[in-house]
Amino acid sequence: MKVLLIFPNRGVVTGEPPIGLGYIAACLRQKQVAVDLLDMTFAPSFARAQRVMEAAKPDIVGIYASTVMLKDSYAAARLARQCSAKLVVLGGPHASVLPEETLRAADADALVAGEGEWAFTEIAERFRASGGLPDLRGIPGVYVKIQGQVTGNSERRFIKDLDTLPLPARDLFDMRRYGKHWFQLDGAGSNLVGTNIVTSRGCPFSCSFCQPTLQSVFGAPHRRRSPENIVKELAALKAEYGLSAVQIVDDLFFIDSAYIEAFCRQMLESKLGIVWGAQSRVDTVPDDRLLDLAYRAGLRLISLGIESGASRVIKLYDKRIHIDQVNAAVDRIRAHRIKTRGFFIIGAPTESIAEIKQTIDFAVASRLDEAAFSVLTPLPGTHIHALAKANGWEVTQDWGYEHYYAKGGFLSGALPESVIRRYQRLAFLRFYLHPSRAPYLLNSLLSPRRAVTKLKCYFT
């Protein structure tokens, strides 16, 4: 039995390999299932994908389906069917939020909603045991299509102890090529070789642009890997790929002081010498003692979800922070020689030009080292998407990767796309041409490939 996992990313190269598929592949391998990965990030041709599938002759094809790459996920499913795959399965964020609608629209047999490791592994085991097409009904989180009718088990089974998961099968990724585009810690050094890791799942907060979608995928409880388990992965990354840096991409890393201290002490004891970055809310930034410890343990960048410089828009996002907390947090972080990056969003429904200007002015005047200005995307299943429907604002149904950073998705209820894009460009230019960011720009010139990747990811 052979399984082929497909990452149909034909959009912007971000330097971030699809870690979720790596975890699923590792779980399949534990059950002695032969698995391969078709990653379309660097080879976005469906003609090539067809050649790969015809040569591999997989029994099961598993396809990642997020909202921004949904059209390509459907195309990959059609191609898998044409190449005579016996079982075609979808999974991922969009599939988790709208399972029945997604499966009905896809040329696929089944769909996994929520965390995919256990459910997809059980699908593979049932296929192997049956010797043909298995009965997949009853598996928590799995939906099936039988004679055009979709039925499923809406129960979600979430992994309580993340340490029980094997480390992701990174040998399936082109780590060298991803590393050339990885820019997350360029502000801390131009020669760092790094990648992203995930250390937790779930988020206890309720920001309207990503909840309750996150709960649909990862459940409500916030679960963390142990510091020992994380350091084990870092040691493997250093030994196998020579990595010197990692970005922890959890939505919220800094939340539990005792956990942060334990992790930092584990890092110091390991003597790996790996530098790292992580994300935080402005109201969960550690105190001075912990920031000092974290710096000694390798912390070099904290990314802050600020979102807006306008208090009304912050409330619209249900961010539950005050704008005056931002500068205090940035100052405290910088006092410990740690860089800061701010994430901002423009293009919210009802947001005025004056409020966008307020956000730009705030970012430029701040002491942030880096900033990203994204266009709000009302992803299906989020509170923002529900707000749009409740107010009769039209939202695009023609999703593509470009929406996440550039186009947004509001067809009414928000400023025109052309206006939002103009102010997005203005925000980048004003922020990075400010004299205080000259060192950052000069450092970026030392890594031109990564600088271009960042521009494409955050801007174009």
N, C-alpha and C positions, 0 to 999 in steps of 0.2 A: 504494500500500500504506500502511495506517495501523496504528500500534501504540498501544494504550492500556495504560498501567501503572497498577495499582491498589494503593493503600496502605489496606488495610481496617481502619484503626485506629479502632475505635469505643469506645475506652477513655478513659483519662485524657489530657488535653491536657498535654504536657510542655514545649512551646516548642521542641522539637527536630524540624526537618523531616526526612523520610526521605532522607538523603544518598545511601544506596546506590542508590535508584531514580534519583536525580539523576545519578549517574555513568553508569548504564546508558542513560538518556535522552541524555546528551551523546555517548556512543559511537555510538548509533543515528544521531544527527544528523550525525556525521562521515561516515556512509555514505549521507547524503541520504535517510534514512527519516523520514517524518512521525510524530511521537510526541507524545502528550499524557499528562497525569497526572490520575487521579481520586484525590484525597486526601480520605479520609473523616474526617479528624481533627476538622474543624470542622462537617462536615455528615454526621452518622453515619447517615443514612437510606438504606436499600436501595431505597426507592421513588425517591429522587432519583438514586441510582446507576443505576437502570434507565433513567431518562429520559436521563441523560448517555450511557449506552452506546447507546441506541436512536438518539440524535441523531448520535453520533460514527461509528457503523457501522464499528468497527475490524475489521481482518482478523485481527490477533493481539492477544490480551489477556495481559499478564504480571502475575501476582499475587504480592505479597510474603506469605510464610508463615512467621511466627515461632510458637513454641509458644503464647505467651500470646494470640495473636489467630487461632489455628488455625481455630476454628469459623467465624469471619467470613471467613477465606480460602476455606474450602470453600463458604460461601454465595455469595461473589463469583464463584467458578468456576461454580457452578450458574447464576447470573444471566447470566454471560457466554455460557454455552451457550444459554440461553433467548433471548438477544438475537442469536443466529446468528453469534457469532464463529467464524471458521474454524479458529483454532488457539488453545488455552488452555494457558498455561504457568505453572507454579508455580516459585518460588525463595525463597531466604531461609534463616535458621538451621535451622528445623525440617525443611524440605525437604532440607537438606544432611546432617543427622544421620540422618534416617530416610527416604531417598529412595523406596525401593520401597513401603514401608508408606504413605507420604503420597500417592504417586501412585495407588496402588490405591484409596484411600479417596476421592479427589477426582474430580469430574467434569471431568477435564482430559486433555489429550493428551500433555503432556510436562512434564518437571521439570528444572531446572538445580540441580545440587549444587555447592557451593563458590562461588568468585567468579563473578559473573554477567556481567560486562561483555563479555568475548570470546565466551562461549558463547551468550548471548542474541543478540548481534549476528550470529553465524554462523547462528543459527536464522532470523533475519529475512532474511538474505541468501539462504539456501536457499529460503525461502518465495517471495521475489521472483523468483528464477531459475526456480523450478518452475512458476510461474503457478497454483499450487494447493497442495494439501497435500504438503509435501516429505518425503523420507526423512531423518530426523534421526539415524539410527543412526550411531554412530562418532564423534560429537562428544564430546570429553572432558568428563565430568561431566554429560552429558545422558542422561536416562532417558525412554523413550517407552512409551506404552500402545497396543498393537495387538491388537484384538479381545479386550480385557479382560486381556491378558497384559502384564506389565511387564518390559521388558528395558532394559539401559543399559550405558554405558561408565563403569565405576567409576574410571577414571583421572581425576585432577584436574589441571587446568592453571592454575597460579597466575602472576600477573603479577609478573615479577622486578623490573622498573623501573617504579615507581609514577608517575614523572614522565611516562611515555608516555600516561597517562590524561588526557583533557581535564578541565577543571574542571567540577564538577557543574552541571547545568542548573537553577540556582536560580530562574530566571524561571517555572518550572512550580509553584513553591511560593508560598503567600501569605505572603511574607516579613514584611510589615507586621504581619499578625495573629500569626504565630509570635513576632515580636519583642516584642509586648505581653505574652506569657506567659513569655518567656525570663528565668530567674531565676539562672542559674549564677554570675554575679559580682555579685549584689546586695549581698553583704557588702562589696564594694570600692567601691560607689557606686550610688545609687538612680537615677541618670539615664543609666546606660549602655545603649546599644542594641547588642545582640549576637546571635550565633548560635553554633552548634557547627561545628567542622571536624574532619576526620580526617587525620592526618599519617603514619600507619603502619598496618601490618596484621600480625597474628600476635602471639604472646606466648611468650617462652621459659620461663615458669614453669608450674607444674602444679597450681594451686589446684583443689581437688576439686569446687567448685561451678560451675566453668565449663570445665574441661578434661575430656576432649579435644575438647569441642564446638567450641571456638575453632579447633582444628587442622582439624576437619572443614570449617569454613567458609573459613578463611584459610590453611591449611597450617601447617607447623611453622616454617619460617624467618621471622624477624622482619625485615620490610622497611620502609624509611622513604623518604618523599619527601625531596628535597633541600631545604635551607633556602631556596634561591632560589625553588623551586617553591611553597613554602608562602607566602612573602612576596608572590609574584605573586598568589596567591588572596586574601590579605588586602588588597592594594591594590585588587583588583577589588571586594571586598565593601564597602570604604570608598567607592569611587567610585560604585558602582551603588546601594547601599542606605544609605549614610551610617552604616555600623556603626562603633562605637568600641570594641567588645570582642568577644573570641571565647573559647570554651572548647574546648580540645583534648581530645577525648573518647577518645583512644587508651587502651587498658587500661594501658599503661605508656609514659609519655613520657620520664621521667627515668631513663635507663639508661646512656647513652654520654656521658661528659663532653666528649669532643672534639666530638661532634655538637651537644650543647647549647650549647657555646661558639660554634660556627659559626652556629647559629641566632640566638643572642642578638646577635651582632655584625651579622648580616644585618638584624635588626630595628632596631638602632641606626642603621645606615647608611641604611635606608629612610626614617627619620623619619616613619613613618606615625602614630605616636602612639597606636597601638591597644594596649589593655591586654588581658591574657590570663591564663587559668588552665589547669592541666594536672594529670594524675594521677601518683602515684608510690607505690612501696612505701616502707615506712619505712627499709628497708636500702639504698635507692638514691637517697636525698635527696642533692643535690649538696653539695659542700663550701662553706665560707663565701665563697671567692673567686667561685665560680660563682653562688651565690645573690645576691651583691651585683651581679654583672653582669646576672643575669636580672631583678632588680628594676629596674635602669636601663633594661632592654629592654622593660619593661612587665608583667612577671609580678606578679600581685596575689593569686593563690590557688593553693595546692597541695592537692589532695584525696588523702587517704591511705587505702589499704585496710587497715584495722586488724582488722575482722571481730569480734573478741571480746576480752574482758578476762580470759578463762579460758584458761590455757596448754593444758589438755587439748583444748579445743574448737579452738584454733588448730592443734594437731597434727591433729585430725580433718579440718580444711580443707586440710591439707598446705601451710600458708602459709609455713612455714620462716622465721618471724621469732620474736623473743622480745619479750614484752610490755614489758620494760624499754627496748627500743629506741624505743618509740613516743614517750614524753615527751621523750627526748633529741632526736628528729627534730623534734617540734613546737617545742621551745625554740629549736633552731637556725634553723628557718624564720622564726619570729616575730621573732627578733633582727634580721632583715633587712626588717621591716615588711610581710611577706607573710602574708596570712590563711591559715588552715588549716581544712579540712573533714575530718571522719572518717566513714568508711563502716563501719557495724557490721551484723552479722547475728545474729538470734536465731531460735530454733526448730530448731536442729540435732537430728538423731536422737541420742538418749541424753543430750541436754543437760538439766541439772537446773535447777530454779528458782533454786537457790543460784548456779549458774554464770551464769544470766541476770542476777541481781542484781549479780554481780561485774562483768559487762560494763557495766551501767548505772552502778554506782558509779565505775568507772574512767573512763567517758566524762564524767560530771559533774565529777569532780575534775580532769580534764585541763585544759589551756589551749587546747583546740580552740575555734575561733570558731563552727563549725557542726558538726552531726552529722546523719546519716541512719541510722535503724534499720529495716532491712528484715527481712522474714520469709523464712527460707531456702526456696528453691524447688528441688526436685530435678529440674532440667530433664533431659529425655531425652538420653542420650548422655554425661552427665557421670559422673565417678567417684562422686559422691554418689548418683546414681540407681542405679548398678551396686551400690553398697554396700547400698542399700535392698533390691534384689532378692536379693542374696546372703544377707541376714539375714531375709528373709521379711517385711519391712515393706511394708505396702500403700501405694501411691502413687496419687494421683488420676489418672484418665484424662480428666477433664472440665476441660480447661485453659481458663482465661480470664485476661484482663489482671489481674484482681484478685489472682490468685495471686502475682504477682511481688513485690508490696509488702505485701499484707495477709494472705492466707490460707495461703501456703506451698503444701504439696501432700501432706504426709505424713498418711495416714489411720491409721497406726499406727507405733510406733517413736519417736515424738516426743510432746511434751506436747500436750494438746488445744488446738485452735485458739483457743478462748475464753480460755484461760490465756495463750497467747502474745500475743494481741491486747491483753490487759489490761496485760501488762508492756511491750508496745510503746508504748502510750499513756503509761504511767508514765515510760518512758525519755524521750520527747519533752518531757513536762511538766517533769520534774526537770532536764533539760539546759537547756532554753530559759528556764525561770524562775529559773535560778541568777543571782544579781546580776551576775556577770561578763559575762553575755550581754545585759544591758540595752541597751547601744549597738546590738547587732545587731537586737533587737526594735524599737527606736525607728526604726532605718533601714528595717525592713520595713514600718512603717506608712506610709512615704512611697510605697511601691509595693504597695498593697493587692491589686491584681489578681494580681501575681506571687506575693505571699505566699499567696494562696488556691491558685494553681496548684501551688506547692511543697507545701502541706499535702496536696492531693489526690494528688500524685505520690508523696510520701514516706510518707504516713500513712493516707489513707482507701482 
